Amino acid sequence: MFAVNQSLVSQGGTAADLLQNVPTLQIDVNGNVSLRGSTGVKVLIDGKPSLIAGGDVTQILQSIPASSIETVEVIANPSAKYDAEGQGIINIVLKKNSKPGFNGSVALATGTRKNYNGSANLSYQTNKVNLYGNYSLRDGDTYSNGFQYLTFLKPTDATVFSNQLFPSTTSNKIQNLKTGIDYFISPKSTLSVSGSLNVRNTHRDELLDLDYQDANRVPIQSSHQNNTTNNNGKSYELDLDYSQHFKKPKEELTFNFAYSHGTSRNLQVYQSHSNIINERGPDPDPLESDIWNDGTNYNIQADYILPTGKTGQISAGYRSQISLGNNNQNAYNLGSAGAEPIYSFTNLFGSNQQVHAIYLNYRNQVKNFSYEVGLRGEDTHLNAIYQGYDTNNSLYSTPISVPSKGLYPNVFLTQKLQNNQQLQFSFTNRVTRPTPRELNPSTDFSDPTNYETGNPHLIPESINSLELGYNKIWQNISFTSSLYYSRLNNVIKHIESDPVDGLIITTAQNLKHSTTTGLELIGHFTLIKAWDFTANANIFERKNDAAPQYGIAANSGLSWNANITNNVSLVKNLSVQIRADYRAADIIVQDRNRPAFGLDAGARYDFPGNKASLSFNSIDIFNSRKWAFLRSSDDLLLDFERRRISSRGTFTFTYRFGKSGVNSKPPKKKEDRPDKRIDDAS
């Protein structure tokens, strides 16, 4: 578990900035999260999927401020208690404020490049109730730049090279509100009601510069496209929770019902200006893409824990998750005659995804040996209807169905050794199901050289994982190591088609197999009172089967990543944190990812009395973090790079107030879970 107050370098930042500082996690400049080199990670907010930005994880992480987060839970090999979806789970727990008495805090931050944010937290707790509320506002700009260089190995016309630059500016205004009440019915019974709201307004201006060249690098044609995007959306969630403790210690029943709803509109206008060498023709008419998203989630969950004997425990539960969604895309040609529909890009997509699950876990301990075995059964189906237009502009419907039933076992074995040593072994079986977006055949035509479309014929991935861990604690050092192996079947990857008239279409496809074998090391060192640091290194080898139908040969590659976070406190009330990370080159099917390096720094001064603090942080000091790769097939080479620049430096002032009551009910402590990988990452 990673506590937010331990991260000085993410002060005034977003959830994406915070996750960058969690050991074992990597975040690229697009906000994609990876764990042990795998991007198939399930990201949850308070234990449930979020509808912020239509459920887009990268947008969710940019929408939640770090100041609203209490802790981050990282679970690489989840037990049967957790959803079987994904290669691991990252659970972002939002602040609830459970201190006794009346308490609150206010934080104001200002950063370079017109970045401002603020937050306020209030709570009031007595013996009977706990009232809390959090509000945050983030207003700022993000700059992005990059290139995409295409080489057509089997050209169908004179164009052999296509060079594209795409600088952009994105303005975000994001508001978050969460409020709730815990009512202590009795010393062993608690009823909780909470609600949250997210409102997003985004404006983006992007310029696409395209140059087409022949085999001798002689220019043939140039094109400039102005893309303007307005994205507005809001989502809210309502939760009802009940917990009941019994006379027997640790016997507990919990229940949750959650309802969430979200809507968003993404309006994009593309204005192109083309110029053929020695010939100037009329510019094509502007294109407009108008996409409406509407989603509703239901969550019904019950968990029961029953202690048995002196050290045994049985846990069982039920969970139903229902997700209803609509994604409607309208495309228009904005000519002089008005808006004319482009039927080939106009479509409707409605989906109904349901996951119904039950699980049973048993754990016990015999002297210094403990074990846990569990089994989760899930009955899942995703039914969708795609409506599009054929070549005669006639509407047609295509049903899509992805059933998925499975039993997902897990085994955890732990042997405690002398001198604070411990051995752990785990086996888990999990699944990654295609998302509605990956199944939706609608076409994203925002990039004039690379269209992206869904594939309604995808099937789920299956994942088998093994891990052997060793832990050792000395007086000033804690050390964790993990040797792991995972095998993926029916791997879902986004594959580019052969170019036709300079146009590529990227579609998700199922490939055969992929395996990853690696070693991860985590150490926390307190060498002197004023200095401690956490270091993490991960080295792994990935092997991918061949996919000759897409011109992909079998490949393998060794890669690694590492980070180190230093905490220094040489002066009273002044804390300094410096973090560096490095990600080496990596191979993922068609892509050869290039290395990236980043350096962050932060400092905080606590004023006397500990009521106020002033902090400063700088993220990616050298602007060296990037998303860059070389993608290759028999017909195409694609050289891609993107960098994002948000606030380079941020000042944050925080003021805390309130007084804890003497007789107020203290907050309950959560029990440690044996399958959590990070118990205390400083």
N, C-alpha and C positions, 0 to 999 in steps of 0.2 A: 504494500500500500504506500502511495506517495502523497504526502501532505503538501498542499499548495503553499503554505507559509514557509516551507523550506526552500522555495525557489525565488531568489531575488531577481534573477535575470528575466523572468516573465512578468514582473510587475507592470501593470498597465497594458498587458498584451491580451491575446486571445487563448482559447483552449488549445489551438494548434501550437502556439508559442510554448505553452505549458507542457504539452506532451513531448515536445522536442527535448525537454530537460529530464524526462523520466528514463532511468536506465533501461536498456534493452529495446527501446522504441526509437524509430527513425521517422521523420516527417520530411517529405520533399517540398519543393517550393509551391506545388499545387495543392498541398494539404493532404496528400495520400499517406496513410499510416501503414507502417510495416513493422512486423515483429519477427525477429530472427530471419530477416530477409524475405518474409512472406507478407503480401498485401491482403491476404484473405482473412482479415481480422474483423470481428464483429464489434462495432462501437455502440455502446448503450449509454443512455442518460438516465440516471437513477434506476438502472436495471431494466430499462425498456427502450425499444426503438423510438426515435424522435421523428416528428413530421416537419421539423424546421427545414425550410427550403426544399420541401417535397421529399425529405429523407436523404438528400445528398450529403454524405459524410463530410466531404471537404467544406461545403458551405456551413454545415452544422458547427464544425470546429472553428470556423471564422466568425460565427455568430454569437458564440458564448464567451463572455469575458473571463479571463483567468480569476478575477476577483470574485466571481460567483461560484467558484468550485471549491468544495471542501477537501476532497481526496480523489485520487485516481487509483482504481484497482486494476491490476494487470494479472490475468490468469491465462497462462500458456496452455495448460492441459486441464480444462474444466471438468469437474465431476458430473455425474448424471443429474445433479440438481439443476444444472444450467442448460440452456438451450443447446442443442447439438449443432447449431449453425456456426460455421466459421472455424478457422484454424486456431483461434484464440479469442479471448474476450477482453475488451477494455471498457470498464464501467466508470463513467464520470459521475461522481456523486456531488450534487449541488448543495450549497450551504442551507442549513436548516436552523441554525442558531438555537442551541439548547442550554445556554448558560443560565443558572438560576438568577432570578431577579430581573431587573430592567437593564438591558444592555443595547448598545448600538455602535455603529461606526459609519464614518463618511470618508470617501476617498475621491480626490480630484486629480486628474492626470492631464498633462499636456506634452505633446511630442512634436518632433520635427515633421515636416511635410503635411501640415494641417491635420494632425491626429490629436483628438481630444476624447476623453472619456471620464465618466464619473459613476460612482455607485454609493448606495446607502443600504445599511442593514439594521434592522430593529428586531428585538425580541423581548418578550416579557413572560417569565415563568414563575408559577406558584406551585403549591402542592397539588393543585387540581388541573391547571391548564398551562400550556406553553403556546404563546402566540408569536408568530415570526413573519417577517416580510423582507424581501430583498428587491432592489431595483437597480438597474444599470443602464447606462446610455453610452454608446460608442459612435463617434462621428469622425471619419477620417478618410484619407486617400491612400490608395495603393498603386504603385507604378510597376509596370511589367514590360519586359523587352525580351526579344529572342529571335531565333531564325529557324528556318526549315529549308534545307537544301536537298533537292531531289535529283537523282541521276537515273535516267531511264536506260537500262541495260539492253533492252530490245525495243527501241523506239519505233513507233508506227508512223511518225512524220518527221519533220526536220528538227523538232524540239528534242534535245538530249538532256539539257539541264534546266531546272526550274528553281529559282532562288526566291525565298519569301522572308520578309521581315515583318514583325507584328508588334510594334510598341503600343501600349495602351495605358489608360488611366481609369481607375475604378474608384468611385466615391460611395462609401457605405454609411448608412445611418441605421443603427441596430439598437433596439430596446428590448430588455428582458425584465420580466416581473414574476416573482414567485412569492406566494403567501400561503399560510396555513395555520391550523390549530391542532394541537394534541390535547385530548381530554383524558385525564387519568381517572377512569371510572372507578377503579379500585387499585390497591397496590400491585395487583397482578394483571390488570386489564387496561388497555389503552386503545382509544378510538382516535383516528387522525383523518383530517380532511385537508386537502391542499389543492392549489391551482397555480398554473404558470401560463405566461403569455410571452410570445416572441413576435416582434414586428420588425420587418426588414424593408429597407428601401435602398436600391442599388442603381447607380447610373454608370455606364461604362462607354468610353470612347476608344475605339481601336482602329488603327490604320494598318492595312495589309498592303505591302509593296511587293509586287510580283514581277520578276524578270525571267523571260524565256530565252534560252540561248541554244545555238546549234552545237555540233560536235567540236567546233573550233572556238567555242566560247564567244561567238559573234552574236550580239543581241538580235532577236527576231521580233519580240513583242514585249511590251511592258503594260502593267495594269496596277491601278491603285484603287483599293476598296476601303471605304469608310464604313465601319460597323458601329452602330449606336444601339446600345442595349439598355432598357429600363426593366428592372426586375423588382416587383413589389409583392410582398407576401406576409401572411401572419399565420400563426398557429397557437393553439392553446391546449392545455391538458388539465383534466380533473382527476384527482385520486382519492379513493376511500380505502383506508388501511385499518385493520384491527389485529391486535395481538393479545393472546391470552396465555399467561403462565400458570402452572399448576403447582400443587403441593410438592410433587417430586422435583428436585432440583434439575434444571435444564430441560424440563418437559415444556414444550411450547407449541402453540398453534398460531399461525399468522395467515392473514387473508388480504388480498389486494384486488380492487376493481379500478381500472383506469380507462378513461375515455379521452381521446385526443382527436383534434380536427385541424386541418391546415389547408390553406389555399394560396396559390401564387400565380402571377402572370408574368411571362417573360416576352417582352415585345422588342424585336430586333429589326432594324432597317439596314439594308446593305446597298450602298451606292457605289457603283464601279465606274472607273474612268480608264478606258483601254486605249492603247496607242500602238499600232503596228508600224514598224520602222518604215519611214518614208511615206507613210499613209496615215491620215487622221480621219477616222470615221465618227459617226455619232455615238455618244455614250449609251450603253444599255440602260433600260429603265430600272429604277430602284426596285429591290425586292424587299418584302416584309414577311417576317415570321412571327406569328402571334400564338404563343403556347399557353394554355391554361391547365393548371394542375389542381386537383381537388382530392384530398385523402382523409380517411377516417380510420383510426385504430381503436380496437377494444382489447383489453387485457384482463383476464380472470385467472387468479392464481391462489392456491392454498398450499401451505407447507406445514408438516407436522413432524416434530422431533420427540422421540421417546427414548430416554436412557434405559439401558438394560444391564443388569449386574453392576459391578463396580466401575467398569471402564467402557462398556459397550454402548452403542447408540444406533437406533434405527431412525432413518428419516425417509419420509415419503411425501409425495405431492402431486398436484395436478395443475396444468396450465393450458389455457386456450388463448391464442392470439389471432385476431381477425383483422385483416387489413384490406380496406376497400379503396380503390383509386381510379381516377379518371385523368387521362392525359390527352388533350385535344389540341391538335396543331392545325392552324390555318395559314396558308401561304398566299401571297398576293403579288402581282406585278403592278407597281404603281406608275402606270403610264399616264399620258395626257388625257386619256379617256376615263380616268379614275382607277379604282382598285379592281383588278381582274383576278379572279381566283386562279391559282396554279394547282390544278387538281392532283398532279403527280406527287405533290408535297403536302396535300391536305388529308388529314385522317383523324379518326377517333379511336381511342384505346381505353377500354375499361377492364379492370382486373379485380379479382376476389381471391385473396390468399388467406388460407387458414392453416394454423398449426395447433393440433391438439396433442397433448403429451401427458404421460404419467411417468413417475420415476420411483425407484426404491433403492436406498443406500443402506449399507450396514458397515459399521466400523467398530473395531475393538483393539485392545492392547494386551499383550502377554509379556509381562516384564518390560524389557526395553524394545520389544518389537510390536509395531502397530500396523494394522492393515485396514483397508477400506475397499469394498467392492460395491459396484452399483450398476444399474441397468435403467436406461431411459428408452421408452417407446414413443415414437412420434408418428402421427398420421397427418400428412401434409398434402395439400393440393393447391395449385394455382390455376384458376380458370380465368380466361380473358377472351374478349371479343375485339378484334381489330377490324375497323371499317375504313376502307380506302376507295380510290377511284381507279378504274381500269383505263385503257387507252382510248375508250369511247366516252370517258368522263361519266361512266355509270357507277353508282355506288355498289360495293360488294362487301360481304362480311366473311371473316375468317375466324373460326373458333380456335383457341389455343388452350392446351391443357398440359400441365406438368405435375403428375401425381408423384408422391414420394413417401413411402412408408419404410420405416426401419427401426431396428433395435440397436442401441448404441451403448455398449458396455464400457466400464472403466475399472481399472485396478490401481490402487496406490499402496505401496509397501514402504515402511520406514523402520530403520534399525538405528537406535541410538547407541553410540560407542562411547568409550571413555574419553575424558579430556574435552568435553563439549564438541564431540564430533557426531555426524549423522549421515547415514546413507539413505537415499530415496530412490524408488523405482516407480514408474507409472506407465500405464498403457491406456490410450483412449481411442475411440472410434467416433468420427464426426462426419459432417456433411456440409457442403457449400452449394446452395441452390441458386439458380439464375435469378437475377432481379427482374422486376417488371420492365425496367428500361432495357436490359439486355435482350428481353424477349420481344419488345415492341419493334415491329418492322418499319416504323416511321424513320424518315431521313433527316439528319442534322446537316444542313448545307451551308453552315456559316463559314467554313473553309472552302474556297472555290476549287482547291486542288485535292481535297481529301474529305469525302462525305463519310458520315458514320451512321450505321443503321443497325437495328436489332436482328436477332435470329430466333424465330418462334420454335425452332427444332432443338434447342439446347436441352440437355439433361443435367441433373445435379452431379457435382463432384463427390467422391467419397475419399475420406482421409483417415489413415491409420498412423498413429504417433506413438513412439517409444521414447522414454527419457530416463537417464540414470544420473542422479545428482549426489553431490557430496558437499556438506557444510561443515565449517570449522570456526569456532569463536575463540580468540585469544583475549587478553585483557584490553588491548586497544585496537584490535583488528577483527573484523568479521569477513568471512570468505565463503562464497557460494560458487560452485561449478556445476555445469549441466552438460552431459553428452546426450544429444538428441538425434532422432531419425524420424522422418515423416515420408509417407508415400501417398501421392494423389493419383486417383484414377479419373478419367473423363475430365481432364484439366480444362477449365474455361479460360481462354485467352483471346485477346482482340487481335485479329489477323487482317493484314492488308491484302487486297486483291491485286491482280496484275493491272497495270495502268491501261486505260483505254482513252485515247485522245487527251492524254495528260491528266486524267481524273482517276483517283484511287478511291476505293470504297473499303472502309474498315468495318469488320463485322466480328462479333464474338463467335468463337467456334469451340467445339469439344476436341481436344487432342487426347492421345492415349494416356501416357504416364509421365510423372515427374517425381523425382526423389530429392530430398534434402538431408544431408548429414552434417552435423555441426557440433562445435564446442563453445559454450558460453561461460565467461568468467565475470564475477561481480565481487568487488572488494570495497569495504569501507574501512578507512584508516584514520585513527586519531593519534598523530605522532606527537604533537604538543597541544597544550590547552587552547592555544590561539589558532590552531590550524588543523582541519580535517578535510579529507577528500574522499570521493567515491569514484572508482574507476570501473569501467565495463568494457569488455572486449568480446567479440563474437566472430568466429571463423567458421565458414560453412562451404560445402560443395553441393552444387545443384546439377542434376543430370536430367536432360529432357529427351524424350523419345523423338524419333524423326516423324515428320508429317509431310511425306512426299507430295501429297495432293496440293499443298500450299508452297511447295518449293523449299521446305525447311528440312535440313539435315539434322541428325542426332547431334547434340552438343552437350558439353559439360564445362563447368568452370568453378574455380576456387575464388571465394571473395571473403571479405572481412569488413567489420566496422568497429569503431571504438569511440569512447567518450570519457571525459574526466571532468568532474565538478569539484572545484576547490572552494572551501569556506574559510575565510580568514577574519579574525577579530583581534587586531593588535591594540586597538584603542577602545576604551570603555564606551558602550552604546553604539559603536560603529561596526557594521558587518559588511564584508566584501565577498562577492562570489564571482568566480571566473569559470566559464565552461567552454570546452573545446570538443569538437566532434569531427570524425572523419569517416567517410563511406567510400570504400574502394570500388573499383570496377566490378561489374557483375553481368552475368548472361542470363536472360529470361527469354527463352524461345527465340523470337526474331531479334530481340533487342540486346545490344551490348551497352549497358549503362556505364557512363563515365564517372570517375571519382568526384567527390565533392567534400569541401572542408568548411567549417564554420566556427566562429569565435564570438561568444557573448560575455558580457560583464555587467554586474550590478552591484549597488551599494545601498545600504540603509542606515540611517541615523535615528535612534530612538531618543526622543527628548526625555529629560528627567521626569519621573513619574509614570513613564510608559503609557501616557495618554495619547501621544502624537508621535508620528514618525515621518521622515522625509526620505524618499528613495529615488535613485537614478539608475536606469539601466540602458544598455545599448545592445541591440540584437543584430547578429551577423555584421560585425564591425567592418569587415573587409569586403562585404557584398560578394562573398565567395560561394555561398550556397546556390546550387543550380540544379535543374532537372535536365540532363543531357544524355542522349543515347544515339547509337548508330543502329538502324534497323535494316536488315538485308534479306533479300530473297533472290530467286533466279532472275527476276525481271527488274528489280528496283533496289536502289540504295537511298536511305533517308537519313540525313544528318540533322538532328534536332537539338535545340537548346532553349531553355526559358529561365529567366531570373525574375524574381519579384522583390520589390522594395517597398516596405511599409515605413513605419517610424524608425528612424535610425537611433534616436535617443528620446527617452521619456522621463519626465519628472513626475513623481506621484507623492501627494501629501495625504496622509491618513490621520484621522482623529477618532479616538475611541472614547466612549462615555458610558456611564451606567454604574450600577452598584448591585452586586449579587446579594440575594437574600440569604439569611442564615438558615432558615428552616425550609427552604425550597427543595423540591425533589431533584436530586442529581440526575444527570443524564445516564442512561444505561450504556454500558460498554459492550461493544460487539465482540462476539467470540472469534478467536482466530480460526481460520479455515486452513486445513492442511494442504489444499491445492493452490493456495496463493503463492506466486513466485516472489513477490516483493513484499516483505513484511515491514521493513523500515528502511526506505531508500532516502538517505539524507541528501 
